[in-house]
Amino acid sequence: MDYKELEPEIKVLEKKGFLILIQLIGWALFGFCVYRWITYFFIYEYYRSLTHTTYLTLIIISLTCINKFESPLLNSAASMSFLLFIIVSVIFVSLATDIFTFIDGVVLHGAIAAFQMYILLNKKIVVSKKYLLWSFLLYLIFISSYDSFARIIAAIDMNEETSSIKMTVQIFYALCISTMLVYVIKKKCGILFP
C-alpha cells in the first residue's frame, strides 16, 4: 500500500507568500517548543511544564503549519480540541491579574482556539474521520496520563468550585462535543476523508 493512499496531500494554500509565512510561523513555533523542551528538561529539570496539553497542542499546530495544512492527520489532531481552548481562554479572562498571566492565559489559549477555528471553518482544509477518533483518544490518554485534571483545576483557579471527577467529566464532554462539531462541519462542507 502506498503512503499517499493513507495520507493524501491536498493543496490548501495557493499564494506563495502566504505559504512561506505559514511555514516560517510553523518553524518558529516548533523551534520555541524545542527550546522550551531543552530549557525545562536539561536546565530547570522541571518536567511538569512539558506535560501540559497546551504544549502538546502547540507542537501539533507547528507541524500542521510546516506541512501547509496538507496532512489530514495533523489537521484532525490540531482542530479537534477547539472547544476546550475557547472555554479555557474565556475562564482566564477573569483570572488575569497581570500582563504575564493575561498573555500566558487569555492570549495563548485564545490564539490556539483561533487557529483551530481557522482549520475548522476553512473549506479547503481536509480532516479525516479515523484521525479525529485517534486524536480524541490521544488527548484523553495524554490528559489522564501526563497532564493532570487537578493541575487544570488549579490553573483555572477553581479549587473550591469543582472536584477532579467533575473536571474529568467536563473535559470528556467538551472533547466529545468538539470532535463531533469538527466531524459535522467538515462533512457538511464535503471535505471529510474516511
Salt bridges, closest charged atoms under 4 A:
GLU9 OE2 - LYS4 NZ 3.68
ASP147 OD1 - ARG151 NE 2.71
